[in-house]
Amino acid sequence: MNKRLNSLDAFRGLAILCMVLSSSIAFGDIMPAWMFHAQTPPPTHVFNPNLPGITWVDLVFPFFLFSMGAAIPLALNKKADIEPFHKIFVQLFTRLFLLAFFAIFTFHARAWVMEKTPSTLTHLISVAAFSCLFLIYGNWNSFVKSTIAVVLKVIGIAAAVIFLAFYSFAYGDFSLAKSDIIIIVLANMAFFGGLIWYFTRKQPLWRIAVLPFVMAVFLASKEDGSINELIFNATPADWLYKFYYLKYLFIIIPGTFAGEWFIKEAKTEHQEAGPKKVLSLIASIAIVIVFVNLWGLFTRNLEANLLLNIFGCACLFLLEKDIKHSSLISNMIKAGTYLLLLGLFFEAYEGGIKKDFSTYSYYFVCSGLSFLTLLAFSLMEKLGYLKSMTNFLAANGKNPMIAYTAGNLLLIPLLKITTLSTYLDAMNTSAFTGFARGVIFTGIVALITVLFTRLKFFWKT
């Protein structure tokens, strides 16, 4: 089970580090368009919702969402059978608010949010905020007595609340509406994805049945006076929840199936899944399919892309026949290829595949590619390939909250205070150096995260 979990952690680590990389490469017109979100191309990076296509940057968020979905049954499976529902609900609700608080606090703790022209003091406050997060989210119970752990968390929360309440931010008074939207979406997905999984864990087909209802609300929400419009617009607190966020259930829910298949695989007797050459070929084809889609959908070679995908999926189905003792591999291939091809046949709808505003093609294609990428990581783990790389990624995937904030709240402030940021800025001269800039920045963030993972210090919700 640990090996399989390591695969999932590596997949999550890939997503979080790519997220950091995509935001730290050189900005402007020196990088090619496929290095940015497809709808915000250089040189101006002005958002164009009519521009179809996806890039590797557009896969980062759905990959992370999918890994979150896969983690839901892994985290709740045992508890769901022995604990009453109200305890599960409290756990999910608590996580919702802890993640929402994380989204609000980390957004306001960024130096450029505090001041239009950040000073050394402003950057030091960002570093202090990063330290405060250790108090709030750290797994102190593993190091100190539970009473002391509670006191540390209370101190951290009190310090964060005082900061939010009394600091004069560059945009004006503190507002709950100002937050990290990525984390807010993740908070909603963790809560609603967890609830849906809990109620359908013994009848998984009902989990799939939820999605057409979500689709129905979206498709008819523009009809004035309809119940769909009412449901779509209803919210008890718009800073925390909007029905609009539930569109990502189309990625989270498929992920829960992957998590269940990992659990089922762990309970079976260990047998060779198939010949190593076959497993290697499956992993290779799965990765090639990801790159084929990035090329075909971005360059808009749609016919060639569809034909190559049909051929690749057919090869996976043929190879799957040689897999005799692993329902995990078989299920991942079937789910991944089905969703991918479904997404490609949806491609023309809504003006072509887009991350923003996200289309149904985007949900299905990204879910399919997530299955195939996670499958590739799982097979590499089984075969013992690229151990150093996967372990490094897994170390980051085990501590995603640190990896996500270390850049904005620790590394950037330290680079500014020491003026070392000028050396990174000087690399914004060509595509090669501009990319190297991002690799250096991301590498330092990764090493910081790995350090705390090896110390067994984790941020948890």
C-alpha positions in Angstrom: 0.0 0.0 0.0 2.9 2.4 0.8 4.3 2.0 -2.7 1.0 2.8 -4.3 0.5 5.7 -2.0 4.0 6.8 -3.0 2.8 6.9 -6.6 -0.1 9.1 -5.7 2.2 11.4 -3.7 4.6 11.6 -6.7 1.7 12.5 -9.0 0.5 15.2 -6.5 4.1 16.4 -6.2 4.4 16.7 -10.0 1.3 18.9 -10.0 2.3 21.2 -7.2 5.8 21.7 -8.5 4.5 22.4 -12.0 2.2 24.9 -10.4 5.2 26.7 -8.8 7.2 26.5 -12.1 4.4 27.9 -14.2 4.2 31.0 -12.0 8.0 31.6 -11.7 9.2 31.4 -15.3 10.0 34.7 -17.1 6.9 36.7 -17.9 6.5 38.7 -21.1 7.2 37.9 -24.7 10.5 35.9 -24.5 8.7 32.6 -23.8 6.7 30.6 -26.3 2.9 30.7 -25.9 2.7 27.0 -24.8 4.6 27.9 -21.6 1.5 29.8 -20.3 -2.2 29.3 -20.0 -3.6 28.9 -23.5 -6.1 31.7 -22.8 -3.4 34.2 -21.6 -0.8 34.1 -24.4 2.2 36.4 -24.7 3.2 39.2 -25.3 0.4 40.9 -23.4 -1.0 37.9 -21.4 -4.5 39.5 -21.7 -7.2 36.9 -20.9 -9.0 35.8 -24.1 -11.8 33.4 -23.3 -12.4 32.8 -27.0 -9.0 31.2 -27.6 -9.3 27.4 -27.6 -6.6 24.9 -26.6 -4.6 23.8 -23.6 -1.0 23.8 -22.5 0.9 21.9 -19.8 0.1 24.7 -17.5 -3.6 24.0 -17.9 -3.1 20.4 -16.7 -1.5 21.4 -13.4 -4.7 22.2 -11.5 -6.8 19.3 -12.7 -3.9 16.9 -11.9 -3.9 18.2 -8.4 -7.7 18.0 -8.2 -7.6 14.4 -9.4 -5.0 13.5 -6.8 -7.3 15.1 -4.1 -10.2 13.0 -5.3 -8.1 9.8 -5.2 -7.0 10.6 -1.7 -10.6 10.9 -0.4 -11.3 7.1 -0.1 -7.8 6.5 1.1 -8.3 8.9 4.0 -11.9 8.1 4.9 -12.3 4.4 4.0 -11.6 2.9 7.4 -13.4 5.8 9.3 -16.5 5.5 7.2 -17.2 2.0 8.4 -16.6 2.5 12.1 -17.5 6.1 12.8 -21.0 7.7 12.7 -21.8 10.2 9.9 -21.7 13.3 12.1 -18.1 12.7 12.9 -17.2 12.4 9.2 -19.2 15.5 8.5 -17.4 17.5 11.2 -14.1 16.4 9.8 -15.0 17.5 6.3 -16.6 20.7 7.5 -13.5 21.5 9.6 -11.3 20.9 6.7 -13.4 23.2 4.5 -12.9 26.1 6.9 -9.3 25.4 7.6 -8.6 25.5 3.9 -10.7 28.6 3.4 -8.8 30.3 6.2 -5.5 29.2 4.5 -6.7 30.7 1.3 -7.6 34.0 2.9 -4.5 34.3 5.2 -1.9 33.3 2.6 -3.4 35.7 0.1 -3.2 38.7 2.5 0.3 37.7 3.7 1.8 38.2 0.3 4.0 41.3 0.3 2.4 42.8 -2.9 -1.0 42.5 -1.3 0.1 44.3 1.9 1.9 47.1 0.1 1.9 48.4 -3.5 5.7 48.9 -3.1 6.8 46.4 -0.4 9.5 47.4 2.0 12.0 45.2 3.9 9.6 45.2 6.8 6.7 44.1 4.6 8.8 41.1 3.3 9.7 40.2 6.9 6.0 40.2 7.8 5.5 37.7 5.0 8.2 35.5 6.4 6.5 35.8 9.9 3.2 34.8 8.3 4.9 31.7 6.8 6.1 30.8 10.3 2.6 31.4 11.7 1.3 28.8 9.3 3.6 26.2 11.0 1.8 27.0 14.3 -1.7 26.6 12.8 -1.3 23.6 10.5 1.8 21.8 11.8 1.4 18.2 13.1 2.6 19.2 16.5 1.0 16.2 18.1 3.9 14.1 16.7 6.4 16.2 18.6 4.9 17.6 21.8 2.1 16.8 24.2 -1.4 17.4 22.9 -2.1 20.3 25.3 1.0 22.1 24.1 0.0 21.3 20.5 -3.4 23.0 21.1 -1.8 26.0 22.6 0.6 26.5 19.7 -2.4 26.3 17.2 -4.4 28.8 19.3 -1.4 31.2 19.3 -1.0 30.8 15.6 -4.7 31.4 14.8 -4.8 34.4 17.2 -1.7 36.0 15.5 -3.2 35.5 12.1 -6.6 36.9 13.0 -4.9 40.0 14.6 -2.9 40.5 11.4 -6.0 40.3 9.2 -8.0 42.5 11.5 -5.6 45.4 12.0 -3.2 45.6 9.0 -3.9 48.3 6.4 -3.7 46.5 3.1 -2.8 48.1 -0.2 -6.4 47.5 -1.5 -8.0 48.9 1.6 -9.8 47.2 4.5 -9.7 43.5 5.0 -12.3 41.6 3.0 -13.3 37.9 3.1 -13.8 38.1 -0.7 -10.0 38.6 -1.2 -8.6 35.1 -1.1 -6.6 32.5 -3.2 -9.3 31.2 -5.5 -7.4 28.0 -6.2 -7.5 27.0 -2.5 -11.1 28.1 -2.2 -12.0 25.7 -5.0 -10.0 22.9 -3.4 -11.7 23.5 -0.1 -15.1 23.1 -1.8 -14.0 20.0 -3.6 -12.6 18.4 -0.5 -15.9 19.0 1.3 -18.5 18.1 -1.4 -16.3 15.4 -3.0 -15.9 13.8 0.5 -19.7 13.9 1.2 -20.6 12.5 -2.2 -18.0 9.7 -1.8 -19.3 8.9 1.7 -22.9 8.4 0.6 -22.0 6.5 -2.6 -19.1 4.4 -1.3 -21.1 1.2 -1.5 -22.9 2.1 -4.7 -20.4 3.9 -6.9 -22.7 4.1 -9.9 -24.7 6.7 -7.9 -21.6 8.8 -7.7 -21.5 9.0 -11.5 -25.2 9.7 -11.5 -24.6 13.0 -9.5 -22.7 14.5 -12.4 -25.6 14.9 -14.9 -27.6 16.8 -12.3 -24.6 19.2 -11.9 -24.4 19.5 -15.7 -28.2 20.2 -15.8 -27.9 23.1 -13.4 -25.1 24.7 -15.4 -26.7 24.2 -18.8 -30.1 25.7 -17.7 -28.8 28.3 -15.2 -29.2 31.2 -17.7 -32.9 30.6 -18.0 -34.5 33.5 -16.1 -36.7 32.4 -13.2 -35.8 28.7 -13.5 -35.0 26.5 -10.5 -31.6 26.0 -12.1 -30.9 29.7 -11.9 -32.0 29.7 -8.3 -29.7 26.8 -7.4 -26.8 28.2 -9.3 -26.9 31.6 -7.6 -27.9 30.5 -4.1 -25.1 30.7 -1.5 -25.0 31.2 2.3 -21.6 32.9 2.0 -20.3 33.8 -1.5 -16.7 34.2 -0.2 -16.8 30.5 0.7 -19.1 28.7 -1.7 -20.5 29.2 -5.2 -22.2 26.5 -7.2 -19.8 27.5 -10.0 -17.1 25.7 -8.1 -18.9 22.4 -8.3 -18.0 22.1 -12.0 -14.7 20.5 -10.8 -16.7 17.5 -9.5 -16.2 16.2 -13.0 -12.5 15.8 -12.1 -12.8 15.0 -8.3 -15.3 12.2 -8.7 -13.4 10.2 -11.3 -10.4 10.6 -8.9 -12.3 8.9 -6.1 -12.6 5.7 -8.3 -8.8 5.7 -8.7 -8.4 5.8 -4.9 -10.9 2.9 -4.4 -9.0 0.8 -7.0 -5.8 1.4 -5.1 -7.4 0.2 -1.9 -8.8 -2.9 -3.7 -5.4 -3.7 -5.2 -3.7 -3.4 -1.9 -6.1 -6.1 -0.4 -5.3 -8.7 -3.1 -2.4 -11.1 -2.9 0.8 -9.7 -4.5 1.3 -11.3 -7.9 3.1 -10.2 -11.0 0.7 -8.0 -12.9 2.3 -8.9 -16.2 5.5 -9.0 -18.2 7.8 -6.1 -17.4 8.1 -5.2 -21.1 4.3 -4.9 -21.3 4.0 -2.8 -18.2 6.8 -0.5 -19.4 5.1 -0.2 -22.8 1.8 0.7 -21.1 3.5 3.4 -19.0 5.3 4.8 -22.0 2.2 5.0 -24.2 0.3 6.6 -21.4 2.9 9.4 -21.1 3.1 9.8 -24.9 -0.7 10.2 -25.1 -0.4 13.2 -22.6 2.2 14.9 -24.8 0.2 14.1 -28.0 -2.8 15.9 -26.6 -0.8 18.9 -25.5 0.6 19.2 -29.0 -2.7 18.5 -30.9 -5.1 20.6 -28.8 -2.8 23.6 -28.5 -1.8 23.6 -32.2 -5.4 22.8 -33.2 -4.4 19.8 -35.3 -7.6 18.2 -34.1 -8.1 15.5 -36.7 -4.5 14.2 -36.4 -4.8 14.4 -32.6 -8.0 12.4 -32.5 -6.6 9.7 -34.8 -3.4 9.4 -32.7 -5.4 9.1 -29.5 -7.7 6.4 -31.0 -4.5 4.5 -32.0 -2.9 5.0 -28.6 -6.0 3.9 -26.7 -6.4 0.9 -28.9 -2.8 -0.1 -28.2 -3.5 0.2 -24.4 -6.5 -2.0 -24.8 -4.5 -4.7 -26.6 -1.8 -4.6 -24.1 -4.3 -4.7 -21.2 -5.2 -8.3 -22.3 -1.8 -9.4 -21.1 -2.5 -8.0 -17.6 -3.9 -10.9 -15.6 -3.6 -10.1 -12.0 -4.2 -6.4 -11.6 -7.7 -4.9 -11.8 -6.1 -1.6 -11.0 -4.2 -1.4 -14.3 -7.2 -2.6 -16.3 -9.6 -0.2 -14.7 -7.2 2.8 -15.0 -6.7 2.1 -18.7 -10.5 1.7 -19.3 -11.5 4.8 -17.4 -8.6 6.9 -18.7 -9.2 6.1 -22.4 -12.9 6.4 -22.1 -12.9 9.8 -20.5 -10.1 11.1 -22.8 -12.0 10.1 -26.0 -15.3 11.4 -24.6 -13.5 14.7 -24.0 -12.1 14.8 -27.5 -15.6 14.2 -29.0 -16.9 17.1 -26.8 -14.0 19.3 -28.1 -16.1 21.3 -30.6 -18.7 22.2 -28.0 -18.4 25.6 -26.3 -15.9 26.9 -28.8 -13.2 24.3 -28.2 -11.4 23.0 -25.1 -10.5 25.7 -22.6 -9.4 25.9 -19.0 -11.1 29.4 -18.6 -13.9 29.4 -18.9 -13.7 25.7 -18.4 -15.5 23.4 -20.9 -16.8 19.9 -20.6 -14.2 18.8 -23.0 -11.6 20.1 -20.5 -13.0 18.2 -17.6 -13.2 14.9 -19.5 -9.8 15.2 -21.3 -8.0 16.2 -18.1 -9.7 13.4 -16.1 -8.6 10.9 -18.7 -5.1 12.2 -18.8 -5.0 12.1 -15.0 -5.9 8.4 -15.0 -3.1 7.7 -17.5 -0.5 9.8 -15.8 -1.2 8.3 -12.4 -1.2 4.8 -14.0 2.3 5.6 -15.4 3.5 6.6 -11.9 2.1 3.4 -10.4 3.8 1.2 -13.1 7.1 3.0 -12.6 6.8 2.3 -8.9 6.0 -1.4 -9.6 8.9 -1.7 -11.9 11.4 0.2 -9.8 12.1 2.8 -12.5 13.2 6.4 -11.8 13.1 5.8 -8.0 15.1 9.0 -7.1 12.8 11.2 -9.2 9.5 9.7 -8.0 10.7 9.8 -4.3 11.7 13.4 -4.7 8.3 14.3 -6.2 6.5 12.2 -3.5 8.3 14.1 -0.8 6.8 17.3 -2.2 3.4 15.7 -2.7 3.3 14.7 1.0 3.6 18.4 2.0 1.7 20.3 -0.7 0.6 23.2 1.5 4.3 24.0 2.3 5.2 23.7 -1.4 2.4 26.0 -2.4 3.3 28.8 0.0 7.1 28.6 0.4 7.6 30.5 -2.8 5.3 33.5 -2.1 5.8 33.8 1.7 9.4 32.7 2.2 11.6 32.5 -0.9 10.4 35.7 -2.7 10.7 37.9 0.5 14.2 36.5 1.3 15.3 37.1 -2.3 14.0 40.7 -2.1 15.5 41.4 1.3 19.0 40.0 0.2 18.6 41.6 -3.3 19.4 38.2 -4.8 16.2 38.6 -6.8 18.1 40.9 -9.1 20.1 37.9 -10.3 16.9 36.0 -11.1 15.4 39.0 -12.8 18.5 39.4 -14.9 17.7 35.9 -16.4 14.7 37.4 -18.2 16.6 37.7 -21.5 15.8 34.6 -23.5 13.5 31.6 -23.5 16.2 29.3 -22.2 17.3 31.6 -19.3 13.7 32.5 -18.6 12.8 28.9 -18.1 16.0 28.3 -16.1 14.9 31.1 -13.8 11.7 29.1 -13.0 13.6 25.8 -12.6 16.0 27.4 -10.0 13.1 29.0 -8.1 11.0 25.8 -8.2 14.1 23.7 -7.2 14.6 25.8 -4.1 10.9 25.6 -3.1 11.1 21.8 -3.6 14.2 21.5 -1.4 12.5 23.5 1.3 9.5 21.2 1.2 11.6 18.0 1.1 13.5 19.2 4.2 10.3 19.4 6.2 9.0 16.1 4.8 12.2 14.3 5.9 11.9 15.9 9.3 8.4 14.4 9.3 6.9 17.8 9.9 3.7 18.2 7.8 1.0 20.9 7.4 -2.4 19.2 7.7 -6.1 20.2 7.8 
